[in-house]
Amino acid sequence: MAEGGVGVVVVRPKERLPREIWVLVLGSFLIAIGYGIVAPTLPMFVRSFDVGITAASLVISIFAFSRLTFAPVSGRIVARFGELPAYMVGLSVVAVSTGACAFAQEYWQLLVLRGVGGIGSTMFTVSALTLLLRIAPVTMRGRASGMWATGFLLGNIIGPLVGGVLLVVSLRTPFLAYASLLVVVVIVSGLLLRARPGEVGEVDGDPVEPARFSTAFRHPAYRAALVASFANGWAVFGVRVALVPLLVVEVLEQAESWSGIALAVFAAGNAAALQISGRLADRRGRKPPVVAGLVVSTVATAGLGFITSPMLFLVVSLVAGVGSGLVNPPMNAAVADVIGAKGRGGTVLAGFQMAADLGAIIGPIAAGALAEGGGYGSAFAVTGAVTLVALLFWIRAPETLPQAVRPKAAEDALPECSMQECPANPRR
């Protein structure tokens, strides 16, 4: 402390995401690029085996079905062996099965390989999110989740562009490219994600008991997260992908390329909100951005089916993307709060993922039947109603960001000064 009444300026170190978080974000980006490379190629590749549309669709569905059915097992694997081993094994399984797809000679081989790939996919997804939320400090869980989601989003945008170029070579080349990217992620992760004794992100040797799904389910915030995850899977991963392309052509009477524009606009709104919502969740609490995002999503999604103007459709798609982006990072952070700072949450996060997968499977079927019977307006209105149910659950849910953390976050947001310069601030 300085003499003569001169105060000492207190300089607080700026919070930074741990290095391991950036490794996981890079991994999510490369994985999403690879998935995006394969996604537009897969239906055409399956059809090259002289099978019908239903058979081609089955190859796509079996991947999601494997993810859903194996999720509880993957959660137990993560809880038993740790996040990093499960992450590495899951990536390796997807790499081998995807690379093998390039050499498939018969339809049934492709079907089996995609099913195996779904098992590996759920293993690395559950373990990566578990590891991410355990490594991130409680005051940075929202931002870490936002960065991770942004990596996936950007990868999904870039991937199809790369896949289109690789298609010029052959239908099999994209599978080899995806497998190669996964091998890179495995090598980088193995080198940079090794646990070091005493760190927050330590994986091995952690004496903390695994968090149980039954225990987490008793928490109202976790139940609200499950309902919102189901609604998100229904609306974003299911109905939007399945019905927006049809609505653009049949109702808006636009070219098929417009559906890609509409989905890209939604993705842009999503990306714009992810980082903002993550920071809000760490500063103001998890609940406010989730509630705000669900309100926006409910209104925007329910209204999409009644719009007849192409430009207005793009605007509302952008708003719906913003709503979705506001929800995801704080909801992930809330689930991590329920699990606890050092708890292994494999089964808890597996249940959270299963809710989204279930919504993605049921949503398109239910909404498709509604669209056929009552038009697109009824299909999107019911989808908005599903999101509204999630909103009601979150309104009743408690805030999960610890009270002891929130004042610190607010304090760090104030300008740094000495005690003499800030006499009115008792926390200084």
C-alpha positions as CSV (number, residue, x, y, z in Angstrom):
1,M,0.0,0.0,0.0
2,A,1.4,3.5,-0.9
3,E,2.3,6.1,1.7
4,G,1.0,9.6,2.1
5,G,-2.7,8.7,1.6
6,V,-2.2,7.6,-2.0
7,G,-4.3,4.5,-2.6
8,V,-3.2,1.4,-4.3
9,V,-5.0,0.6,-7.6
10,V,-6.4,-2.9,-7.4
11,V,-6.0,-4.6,-10.7
12,R,-8.0,-7.8,-11.1
13,P,-6.8,-10.3,-13.6
14,K,-9.1,-10.7,-16.5
15,E,-11.0,-14.0,-16.5
16,R,-9.9,-16.3,-19.4
17,L,-11.3,-19.5,-20.6
18,P,-9.0,-22.4,-19.7
19,R,-6.9,-23.8,-22.6
20,E,-8.8,-27.1,-22.6
21,I,-12.0,-25.2,-23.4
22,W,-10.5,-23.9,-26.6
23,V,-9.3,-27.4,-27.5
24,L,-12.9,-28.7,-27.1
25,V,-14.2,-25.7,-29.2
26,L,-11.7,-26.4,-32.0
27,G,-12.7,-30.1,-31.8
28,S,-16.4,-29.2,-32.1
29,F,-15.6,-27.0,-35.1
30,L,-13.7,-29.7,-37.0
31,I,-16.3,-32.4,-36.1
32,A,-19.1,-30.2,-37.4
33,I,-17.2,-29.4,-40.6
34,G,-16.8,-33.2,-41.2
35,Y,-20.5,-33.8,-40.5
36,G,-21.4,-31.0,-42.8
37,I,-19.2,-32.5,-45.5
38,V,-21.0,-35.9,-45.3
39,A,-24.6,-34.8,-44.7
40,P,-25.4,-33.6,-48.3
41,T,-23.5,-36.5,-49.8
42,L,-25.1,-39.3,-47.9
43,P,-28.5,-39.5,-49.5
44,M,-26.9,-39.6,-53.0
45,F,-24.3,-42.1,-51.9
46,V,-27.0,-44.5,-50.5
47,R,-29.1,-44.2,-53.7
48,S,-26.0,-45.3,-55.7
49,F,-26.6,-48.7,-54.2
50,D,-29.9,-49.0,-56.2
51,V,-32.2,-48.6,-53.3
52,G,-35.4,-46.6,-52.9
53,I,-36.0,-43.3,-51.0
54,T,-37.3,-45.1,-47.9
55,A,-34.1,-47.2,-47.7
56,A,-32.0,-44.1,-48.2
57,S,-33.9,-42.4,-45.4
58,L,-33.4,-45.4,-43.1
59,V,-29.6,-44.9,-43.3
60,I,-30.0,-41.3,-42.1
61,S,-32.5,-42.3,-39.4
62,I,-30.5,-45.1,-37.9
63,F,-27.8,-42.7,-37.0
64,A,-30.2,-40.7,-34.9
65,F,-31.8,-43.8,-33.5
66,S,-28.5,-45.2,-32.4
67,R,-27.7,-41.9,-30.6
68,L,-31.0,-42.0,-28.8
69,T,-30.9,-45.6,-27.7
70,F,-27.2,-45.7,-26.7
71,A,-27.3,-42.3,-24.8
72,P,-28.0,-43.9,-21.4
73,V,-25.1,-46.4,-21.8
74,S,-22.8,-43.6,-22.9
75,G,-23.7,-41.7,-19.8
76,R,-22.7,-44.6,-17.6
77,I,-19.5,-45.1,-19.6
78,V,-18.6,-41.5,-18.9
79,A,-19.4,-41.9,-15.2
80,R,-17.4,-45.1,-14.9
81,F,-14.3,-44.4,-17.0
82,G,-14.2,-40.6,-17.2
83,E,-14.9,-38.0,-19.8
84,L,-11.6,-38.0,-21.7
85,P,-11.4,-41.7,-22.4
86,A,-15.0,-41.8,-23.5
87,Y,-14.4,-38.7,-25.7
88,M,-11.4,-40.3,-27.4
89,V,-13.0,-43.7,-27.9
90,G,-16.2,-42.1,-29.2
91,L,-14.3,-40.0,-31.8
92,S,-12.3,-43.1,-32.8
93,V,-15.4,-45.2,-33.4
94,V,-16.9,-42.5,-35.6
95,A,-13.6,-42.0,-37.5
96,V,-13.3,-45.8,-38.2
97,S,-17.0,-46.3,-39.1
98,T,-17.1,-43.2,-41.3
99,G,-13.9,-44.1,-43.1
100,A,-15.2,-47.6,-43.7
101,C,-18.3,-46.1,-45.3
102,A,-16.1,-45.1,-48.2
103,F,-15.3,-48.7,-48.9
104,A,-18.8,-50.1,-48.4
105,Q,-19.9,-52.4,-51.3
106,E,-23.4,-53.2,-50.2
107,Y,-26.3,-51.3,-48.7
108,W,-26.5,-53.4,-45.5
109,Q,-22.8,-52.6,-44.8
110,L,-23.6,-48.9,-45.0
111,L,-26.6,-49.3,-42.7
112,V,-24.5,-51.1,-40.0
113,L,-21.6,-48.6,-40.2
114,R,-23.9,-45.6,-39.8
115,G,-25.5,-47.3,-36.8
116,V,-22.1,-47.9,-35.2
117,G,-21.2,-44.2,-36.0
118,G,-24.3,-43.1,-34.0
119,I,-23.0,-45.0,-31.0
120,G,-19.7,-43.3,-31.2
121,S,-21.4,-39.9,-31.8
122,T,-23.4,-40.0,-28.6
123,M,-20.3,-41.1,-26.6
124,F,-18.2,-38.1,-27.7
125,T,-21.1,-35.6,-27.5
126,V,-22.0,-36.5,-23.9
127,S,-18.4,-36.7,-22.7
128,A,-17.3,-33.5,-24.5
129,L,-20.2,-31.5,-22.9
130,T,-19.5,-33.1,-19.5
131,L,-15.8,-32.2,-19.7
132,L,-16.5,-28.7,-21.0
133,L,-18.9,-27.9,-18.1
134,R,-16.6,-29.4,-15.5
135,I,-13.5,-27.5,-16.7
136,A,-15.3,-24.1,-17.0
137,P,-15.3,-22.0,-13.9
138,V,-18.8,-21.4,-12.6
139,T,-18.6,-17.7,-13.7
140,M,-17.8,-18.8,-17.2
141,R,-20.0,-21.7,-17.9
142,G,-22.4,-19.7,-20.1
143,R,-19.5,-18.3,-22.2
144,A,-17.9,-21.7,-22.5
145,S,-21.2,-23.2,-23.7
146,G,-21.6,-20.4,-26.2
147,M,-18.2,-20.9,-27.7
148,W,-18.7,-24.6,-28.0
149,A,-22.1,-24.1,-29.7
150,T,-20.6,-21.5,-32.0
151,G,-17.9,-23.9,-33.1
152,F,-20.5,-26.5,-34.1
153,L,-22.6,-23.8,-35.8
154,L,-19.7,-22.4,-37.9
155,G,-18.6,-25.9,-38.8
156,N,-22.1,-26.8,-40.0
157,I,-22.1,-23.7,-42.2
158,I,-18.6,-24.4,-43.7
159,G,-18.9,-28.2,-44.0
160,P,-21.5,-28.4,-46.8
161,L,-19.5,-25.9,-48.9
162,V,-16.4,-28.1,-48.6
163,G,-18.5,-31.2,-49.3
164,G,-19.8,-29.8,-52.5
165,V,-16.3,-29.4,-53.8
166,L,-15.3,-32.9,-52.7
167,L,-18.3,-34.4,-54.6
168,V,-16.5,-33.4,-57.8
169,V,-13.9,-36.1,-57.0
170,S,-16.3,-38.9,-56.0
171,L,-19.2,-39.8,-53.7
172,R,-16.8,-41.6,-51.4
173,T,-14.3,-38.8,-50.9
174,P,-16.3,-36.9,-48.3
175,F,-16.3,-39.9,-46.0
176,L,-12.5,-40.1,-46.1
177,A,-12.3,-36.4,-45.5
178,Y,-14.5,-36.6,-42.4
179,A,-12.6,-39.6,-41.0
180,S,-9.3,-37.7,-41.5
181,L,-10.6,-34.6,-39.6
182,L,-11.7,-36.9,-36.8
183,V,-8.2,-38.4,-36.6
184,V,-6.8,-34.9,-36.3
185,V,-9.2,-34.2,-33.4
186,V,-8.2,-37.4,-31.7
187,I,-4.5,-36.6,-31.9
188,V,-4.9,-33.0,-30.8
189,S,-7.2,-33.9,-27.9
190,G,-4.9,-36.7,-26.8
191,L,-1.9,-34.3,-26.6
192,L,-3.7,-31.2,-25.1
193,L,-6.5,-32.6,-22.9
194,R,-4.3,-34.6,-20.5
195,A,-5.4,-34.0,-17.0
196,R,-2.9,-32.4,-14.7
197,P,-3.1,-33.0,-10.9
198,G,-4.9,-30.3,-9.0
199,E,-6.6,-28.7,-11.9
200,V,-10.3,-28.0,-12.1
201,G,-10.5,-30.0,-15.2
202,E,-8.8,-33.1,-13.8
203,V,-10.5,-36.2,-15.1
204,D,-8.7,-39.1,-13.6
205,G,-8.4,-39.6,-9.8
206,D,-11.4,-37.4,-9.0
207,P,-12.9,-38.8,-5.9
208,V,-16.3,-37.1,-6.4
209,E,-19.2,-39.5,-6.9
210,P,-21.0,-39.3,-10.3
211,A,-24.2,-37.2,-10.4
212,R,-27.3,-39.4,-10.7
213,F,-30.1,-38.7,-13.1
214,S,-32.7,-39.5,-10.4
215,T,-31.2,-36.9,-8.1
216,A,-31.0,-34.2,-10.8
217,F,-34.5,-34.9,-11.9
218,R,-35.8,-33.8,-8.5
219,H,-34.4,-30.3,-9.3
220,P,-37.0,-28.1,-11.0
221,A,-34.4,-26.3,-13.1
222,Y,-33.2,-29.7,-14.6
223,R,-36.8,-30.7,-15.3
224,A,-37.3,-27.4,-17.1
225,A,-34.1,-28.0,-19.0
226,L,-35.3,-31.4,-20.2
227,V,-38.6,-29.9,-21.4
228,A,-36.8,-27.1,-23.2
229,S,-34.3,-29.5,-24.7
230,F,-37.2,-31.6,-26.1
231,A,-38.8,-28.5,-27.5
232,N,-35.5,-27.3,-29.0
233,G,-35.0,-30.7,-30.7
234,W,-38.6,-30.6,-31.9
235,A,-38.5,-27.1,-33.4
236,V,-34.9,-26.6,-34.5
237,F,-33.5,-30.0,-35.4
238,G,-36.8,-31.5,-36.5
239,V,-39.6,-29.3,-37.7
240,R,-37.4,-26.5,-39.1
241,V,-35.2,-28.8,-41.2
242,A,-38.2,-31.0,-42.3
243,L,-40.9,-28.4,-43.1
244,V,-39.2,-25.1,-43.9
245,P,-37.9,-26.3,-47.3
246,L,-41.4,-27.5,-48.2
247,L,-43.1,-24.4,-46.9
248,V,-40.8,-22.2,-49.0
249,V,-41.7,-24.0,-52.2
250,E,-45.3,-24.7,-51.6
251,V,-46.6,-21.7,-49.8
252,L,-44.1,-18.9,-50.5
253,E,-43.7,-20.2,-54.1
254,Q,-40.0,-19.6,-54.1
255,A,-37.2,-21.6,-55.7
256,E,-35.7,-24.5,-53.6
257,S,-32.6,-22.4,-53.0
258,W,-34.6,-20.1,-50.8
259,S,-34.9,-22.8,-48.2
260,G,-31.2,-22.8,-47.8
261,I,-31.3,-19.0,-47.5
262,A,-33.9,-19.3,-44.8
263,L,-32.0,-21.9,-42.8
264,A,-28.8,-19.8,-43.2
265,V,-30.6,-16.7,-41.9
266,F,-31.8,-18.7,-38.9
267,A,-28.2,-19.9,-38.3
268,A,-27.0,-16.3,-38.5
269,G,-29.4,-15.1,-35.8
270,N,-28.4,-18.1,-33.7
271,A,-24.7,-17.3,-34.0
272,A,-25.3,-13.6,-33.2
273,A,-27.0,-14.5,-29.9
274,L,-24.8,-17.3,-28.6
275,Q,-22.0,-15.2,-27.2
276,I,-24.4,-12.5,-25.8
277,S,-26.5,-15.1,-24.0
278,G,-23.5,-16.8,-22.6
279,R,-22.2,-13.6,-21.1
280,L,-25.6,-12.7,-19.7
281,A,-25.9,-16.1,-18.1
282,D,-22.6,-15.6,-16.3
283,R,-23.3,-12.0,-15.2
284,R,-27.1,-11.9,-14.6
285,G,-28.1,-15.5,-14.0
286,R,-29.1,-18.4,-16.2
287,K,-32.9,-17.9,-16.0
288,P,-33.3,-14.4,-17.6
289,P,-31.8,-15.2,-21.0
290,V,-33.5,-18.6,-21.1
291,V,-36.9,-17.1,-20.4
292,A,-36.3,-14.3,-22.9
293,G,-35.2,-16.7,-25.6
294,L,-38.2,-19.0,-25.1
295,V,-40.6,-16.1,-25.4
296,V,-39.0,-15.0,-28.7
297,S,-38.9,-18.6,-30.0
298,T,-42.5,-19.2,-29.1
299,V,-43.8,-16.2,-30.9
300,A,-41.5,-16.4,-33.9
301,T,-42.0,-20.2,-34.4
302,A,-45.7,-20.1,-34.0
303,G,-46.0,-17.3,-36.6
304,L,-43.8,-18.8,-39.3
305,G,-46.6,-21.0,-40.8
306,F,-48.9,-18.1,-41.4
307,I,-46.5,-15.8,-43.3
308,T,-46.9,-15.4,-47.0
309,S,-44.3,-12.7,-47.7
310,P,-40.8,-14.2,-48.5
311,M,-38.9,-11.2,-47.0
312,L,-41.0,-11.3,-43.8
313,F,-40.3,-15.0,-43.6
314,L,-36.6,-14.3,-43.6
315,V,-37.0,-11.7,-40.9
316,V,-39.0,-13.9,-38.6
317,S,-36.5,-16.8,-39.3
318,L,-33.7,-14.4,-38.1
319,V,-35.7,-13.6,-34.9
320,A,-36.4,-17.3,-34.3
321,G,-32.6,-18.0,-34.6
322,V,-31.9,-15.2,-32.0
323,G,-34.4,-16.8,-29.6
324,S,-32.8,-20.2,-30.0
325,G,-29.3,-18.8,-29.5
326,L,-30.4,-17.0,-26.3
327,V,-31.6,-20.3,-24.8
328,N,-28.8,-22.8,-25.3
329,P,-25.7,-21.6,-23.5
330,P,-27.5,-20.5,-20.2
331,M,-29.5,-23.8,-20.3
332,N,-26.3,-25.8,-20.5
333,A,-24.8,-23.8,-17.7
334,A,-27.9,-24.3,-15.6
335,V,-27.6,-28.1,-16.0
336,A,-23.9,-27.8,-15.0
337,D,-25.0,-25.9,-11.9
338,V,-27.4,-28.7,-10.9
339,I,-24.7,-31.3,-11.4
340,G,-22.2,-29.3,-9.2
341,A,-18.8,-27.9,-9.7
342,K,-16.9,-31.2,-9.7
343,G,-19.6,-33.8,-10.2
344,R,-19.4,-36.3,-13.1
345,G,-22.6,-35.7,-14.9
346,G,-22.5,-38.3,-17.7
347,T,-25.9,-39.8,-17.0
348,V,-27.5,-36.4,-16.3
349,L,-26.2,-34.9,-19.6
350,A,-27.1,-38.1,-21.4
351,G,-30.7,-37.6,-20.3
352,F,-30.5,-33.9,-21.4
353,Q,-29.2,-35.0,-24.8
354,M,-31.8,-37.7,-25.2
355,A,-34.6,-35.2,-24.7
356,A,-33.4,-33.2,-27.7
357,D,-33.0,-36.3,-29.8
358,L,-36.5,-37.5,-28.9
359,G,-37.9,-34.1,-29.9
360,A,-36.0,-34.3,-33.2
361,I,-37.6,-37.7,-33.9
362,I,-41.2,-37.0,-32.8
363,G,-41.4,-33.4,-34.0
364,P,-41.1,-33.9,-37.8
365,I,-43.6,-36.8,-37.7
366,A,-46.2,-35.0,-35.6
367,A,-45.8,-31.7,-37.5
368,G,-45.8,-33.4,-40.8
369,A,-49.1,-35.1,-40.0
370,L,-50.5,-31.7,-38.9
371,A,-49.3,-30.0,-42.0
372,E,-51.0,-32.6,-44.2
373,G,-54.3,-32.4,-42.3
374,G,-54.5,-28.7,-41.4
375,G,-51.8,-26.9,-43.2
376,Y,-48.4,-25.4,-42.3
377,G,-50.0,-22.9,-39.9
378,S,-51.3,-25.6,-37.6
379,A,-47.9,-27.5,-37.7
380,F,-45.9,-24.4,-36.7
381,A,-48.6,-23.3,-34.2
382,V,-48.3,-26.6,-32.3
383,T,-44.5,-26.4,-32.5
384,G,-44.8,-22.9,-30.8
385,A,-47.1,-24.4,-28.2
386,V,-44.4,-27.1,-27.4
387,T,-42.0,-24.2,-26.8
388,L,-44.6,-22.4,-24.7
389,V,-44.8,-25.4,-22.4
390,A,-41.0,-25.2,-21.9
391,L,-41.4,-21.5,-21.1
392,L,-43.9,-22.2,-18.4
393,F,-41.5,-24.7,-16.8
394,W,-38.7,-22.2,-16.8
395,I,-40.9,-19.4,-15.3
396,R,-41.4,-21.7,-12.3
397,A,-37.8,-22.8,-12.1
398,P,-35.3,-21.3,-9.6
399,E,-32.1,-19.5,-10.6
400,T,-29.2,-21.8,-10.4
401,L,-26.2,-19.4,-10.6
402,P,-25.0,-19.3,-6.9
403,Q,-25.7,-16.1,-5.1
404,A,-22.1,-15.9,-4.0
405,V,-21.0,-15.8,-7.6
406,R,-23.4,-13.1,-8.9
407,P,-22.1,-10.2,-6.7
408,K,-18.6,-11.1,-7.7
409,A,-19.6,-11.0,-11.4
410,A,-21.3,-7.6,-10.9
411,E,-18.2,-6.4,-9.0
412,D,-15.9,-7.4,-11.8
413,A,-18.0,-5.4,-14.3
414,L,-17.2,-2.2,-12.4
415,P,-14.2,-0.1,-13.2
416,E,-11.1,-0.9,-11.1
417,C,-10.1,1.7,-8.6
418,S,-8.6,2.1,-5.1
419,M,-10.5,2.0,-1.9
420,Q,-10.0,5.8,-1.6
421,E,-11.4,6.3,-5.1
422,C,-14.5,4.2,-4.5
423,P,-15.5,5.0,-0.9
424,A,-19.2,4.4,-1.7
425,N,-18.5,0.8,-2.8
426,P,-18.4,-1.3,0.3
427,R,-17.2,-4.3,-1.6
428,R,-14.0,-2.5,-2.5
